[in-house]
Amino acid sequence: MGDILRNAVVTLAVHSARDDSEGFLSNALAKRQVHSVRVAASDIALCRPPNADVDITNSALSRRGWVLQERFLASRTIHFISTMVYFETSTGIHCEDGSVMKDYIAQTPLDLEPTKARGSFLSPSALPESRSLFGFGQSGTTSKRTSLEWLPLLEMYSRCGLTKGTDKLIAISGMAGKIFTATGVSRCAGIWADHICAGLL
């Protein structure tokens, strides 16, 4: 499954539907609600700006264990929200109004392939609050601090839900595989060879 997600041209994430039997395009493509306020004889129009942290990261869909892996591995994702469409790539989150959410643009490349540096180890919106935790702050270098990268991800995964308890290890194996591919550090039962002591704590 991890290979399918990594090699997909684009992944669709529907945050606006309650389940897989409900449609989503009519709402996602609707215009944003605008509130008009009269101030000093002038009309001012107000609307909520795009906020990927609220719309994507905190949605019910994103709190699923399998979805965390999908967001971690996918190179491009189209997110359908109730009144907005986001396009997520390795360079940032692009909103349908043409704006780019600069807070989530990857600042440091990580060489996941020997001949091709990609924008980020994580997809930009995958876990926006975790960028500093994953330690990608040194320009032009590849992080080898596997356990320091793995443990925050593992903590986030532990807060996600799974329909089947038997999927617990399967749903995280793709993320572990990507870390191994990026760093070359071997692992056993979630403990990485470069930081065995930290992994046992």
C-alpha positions as CSV (number, residue, x, y, z in Angstrom):
1,M,0.0,0.0,0.0
2,G,2.9,2.3,0.8
3,D,4.3,2.0,-2.8
4,I,0.8,2.7,-4.2
5,L,0.6,6.0,-2.3
6,R,4.2,7.0,-3.0
7,N,3.7,6.4,-6.8
8,A,0.2,7.9,-7.2
9,V,0.0,10.9,-9.5
10,V,-2.5,12.5,-7.1
11,T,-4.4,11.5,-4.0
12,L,-7.9,12.8,-3.2
13,A,-8.9,13.6,0.4
14,V,-12.6,14.4,1.0
15,H,-12.9,16.2,4.3
16,S,-16.4,17.5,3.7
17,A,-18.3,14.2,3.5
18,R,-19.5,12.4,6.6
19,D,-18.9,8.9,5.0
20,D,-18.2,7.2,1.6
21,S,-21.9,7.2,0.7
22,E,-22.1,11.0,0.7
23,G,-21.3,13.3,-2.2
24,F,-18.9,16.2,-1.8
25,L,-18.4,18.3,-5.0
26,S,-21.5,20.5,-4.7
27,N,-20.4,21.8,-1.3
28,A,-16.7,21.9,-2.0
29,L,-17.1,24.0,-5.1
30,A,-19.6,26.4,-3.4
31,K,-18.6,30.1,-2.9
32,R,-17.3,31.1,0.4
33,Q,-19.7,32.9,2.7
34,V,-19.1,36.7,2.8
35,H,-20.4,39.0,5.6
36,S,-21.0,42.6,4.9
37,V,-20.3,45.2,7.6
38,R,-21.0,48.9,7.4
39,V,-18.3,51.1,8.9
40,A,-18.2,54.9,8.6
41,A,-20.6,55.0,5.7
42,S,-18.6,52.3,3.8
43,D,-19.4,48.6,3.2
44,I,-16.7,46.2,4.1
45,A,-16.9,42.5,3.0
46,L,-15.4,39.9,5.4
47,C,-14.7,36.2,4.9
48,R,-12.6,33.7,6.7
49,P,-9.2,33.2,4.9
50,P,-8.0,29.7,4.0
51,N,-6.6,27.9,7.0
52,A,-5.1,24.4,6.3
53,D,-4.5,23.8,10.0
54,V,-8.2,24.0,10.7
55,D,-9.6,22.7,7.5
56,I,-7.2,19.8,6.9
57,T,-5.1,18.9,9.9
58,N,-8.0,19.1,12.4
59,S,-10.6,17.4,10.3
60,A,-12.2,14.1,11.3
61,L,-10.6,12.4,8.3
62,S,-7.1,13.4,9.3
63,R,-7.5,11.8,12.7
64,R,-7.6,8.3,11.1
65,G,-4.5,6.2,11.2
66,W,-4.6,5.1,7.6
67,V,-5.0,8.7,6.5
68,L,-2.0,9.8,8.4
69,Q,0.1,7.4,6.4
70,E,-1.5,8.6,3.2
71,R,-0.7,12.2,3.9
72,F,2.8,11.3,4.9
73,L,3.5,9.3,1.7
74,A,1.6,11.1,-1.0
75,S,3.5,13.6,-3.2
76,R,0.3,15.4,-4.3
77,T,-3.1,15.6,-2.6
78,I,-6.3,17.5,-3.5
79,H,-8.2,18.2,-0.3
80,F,-11.9,18.9,-0.6
81,I,-13.2,21.0,2.2
82,S,-16.8,22.2,2.6
83,T,-16.2,25.5,0.9
84,M,-12.6,25.2,-0.3
85,V,-10.3,23.1,-2.4
86,Y,-6.6,22.8,-1.5
87,F,-3.8,21.4,-3.7
88,E,-0.9,20.1,-1.6
89,T,2.5,19.4,-3.3
90,S,6.1,19.2,-2.1
91,T,6.3,23.0,-2.4
92,G,3.4,24.0,-0.3
93,I,-0.4,24.2,0.0
94,H,-2.1,26.0,-2.9
95,C,-5.6,27.3,-2.3
96,E,-8.2,27.5,-5.0
97,D,-8.2,31.3,-4.8
98,G,-4.6,31.3,-6.0
99,S,-2.9,32.0,-2.7
100,V,-0.1,29.8,-1.3
101,M,0.1,29.0,2.4
102,K,3.7,30.0,3.0
103,D,3.8,28.7,6.6
104,Y,3.7,25.2,5.2
105,I,6.1,25.6,2.3
106,A,9.1,23.3,2.8
107,Q,12.2,25.3,3.5
108,T,14.8,22.5,3.5
109,P,15.2,19.8,0.8
110,L,15.8,16.3,1.9
111,D,17.5,14.0,-0.6
112,L,15.1,11.0,-0.6
113,E,16.6,9.7,-3.9
114,P,20.3,9.8,-4.7
115,T,19.8,11.9,-7.9
116,K,16.7,14.0,-6.9
117,A,16.2,16.3,-3.9
118,R,12.5,16.6,-3.1
119,G,10.8,19.5,-1.4
120,S,10.3,17.9,1.9
121,F,10.4,14.6,3.9
122,L,6.8,15.2,4.8
123,S,4.0,16.4,2.6
124,P,3.6,20.0,3.6
125,S,0.3,19.8,5.3
126,A,0.8,16.3,6.6
127,L,1.7,17.4,10.1
128,P,2.3,21.1,10.0
129,E,3.1,21.4,13.7
130,S,5.8,18.7,13.5
131,R,8.3,20.3,11.1
132,S,10.6,21.6,13.9
133,L,10.3,18.2,15.7
134,F,11.6,16.4,12.7
135,G,14.8,18.4,12.6
136,F,15.0,19.4,9.0
137,G,16.7,22.7,9.7
138,Q,20.2,22.3,8.2
139,S,20.2,23.4,4.5
140,G,21.7,20.9,2.1
141,T,22.0,18.1,4.6
142,T,20.1,14.9,5.1
143,S,18.9,14.2,8.6
144,K,20.1,11.0,10.1
145,R,18.4,11.5,13.5
146,T,15.9,8.7,12.8
147,S,14.6,8.1,16.2
148,L,14.1,11.8,16.9
149,E,12.0,12.0,13.7
150,W,10.2,8.7,14.3
151,L,9.1,9.3,17.9
152,P,7.0,12.4,17.3
153,L,5.4,10.7,14.3
154,L,4.7,7.7,16.4
155,E,3.0,9.9,19.1
156,M,0.8,11.5,16.5
157,Y,-0.1,8.1,15.1
158,S,-1.1,6.9,18.5
159,R,-3.7,9.6,18.7
160,C,-5.3,8.5,15.5
161,G,-8.2,6.0,15.3
162,L,-8.4,2.7,13.5
163,T,-11.6,0.8,12.6
164,K,-9.7,-2.5,13.0
165,G,-7.2,-2.9,15.8
166,T,-5.3,-5.5,13.7
167,D,-4.4,-2.7,11.3
168,K,-2.2,-0.9,13.9
169,L,1.2,-2.1,12.7
170,I,0.2,-2.3,9.0
171,A,-1.0,1.3,8.8
172,I,2.3,2.6,10.1
173,S,4.7,0.3,8.2
174,G,4.7,2.5,5.1
175,M,5.9,5.5,7.1
176,A,8.7,3.4,8.7
177,G,9.7,2.2,5.2
178,K,10.0,5.8,3.9
179,I,12.2,6.8,6.8
180,F,14.4,3.7,6.1
181,T,14.6,4.6,2.4
182,A,15.6,8.2,3.2
183,T,18.2,7.4,5.9
184,G,19.3,3.8,5.3
185,V,19.1,3.2,9.0
186,S,17.8,-0.3,9.9
187,R,15.1,-0.9,12.4
188,C,13.6,-3.7,14.5
189,A,10.1,-3.5,16.1
190,G,10.1,0.3,15.8
191,I,13.5,0.8,17.3
192,W,16.1,2.3,15.0
193,A,19.7,1.2,15.0
194,D,21.2,4.7,15.3
195,H,19.3,5.5,18.6
196,I,18.6,2.2,20.3
197,C,18.7,3.6,23.9
198,A,16.2,6.4,23.0
199,G,13.9,3.9,21.3
200,L,13.8,1.7,24.4
201,L,12.7,4.5,26.7
